[in-house]
Amino acid sequence: MNHHPVLGGMGLMGLGMVAGAALSMAMAPKKKDLKRTARKAMRNMGNLADDLSSNMGF
């Protein structure tokens, strides 16, 4: 049976995709941490907007 070099590479690419997906799911932040980070970012943006508007004289 002849092995095609492209099809062999496709198998390796698929294996790499599965390994990457597994690693990203394992290293993804938990939901609680994500909410905390988003809340902190929104608070910082609010503070930045307040500082910017007070420095511009609004």
ABEGO torsion letter per residue (X at the ends): XBBBAAAAAAAAAAAAAAAAAAAAAAABBBAAAAAAAAAAAAAAAAAAAAAAAAAAGX
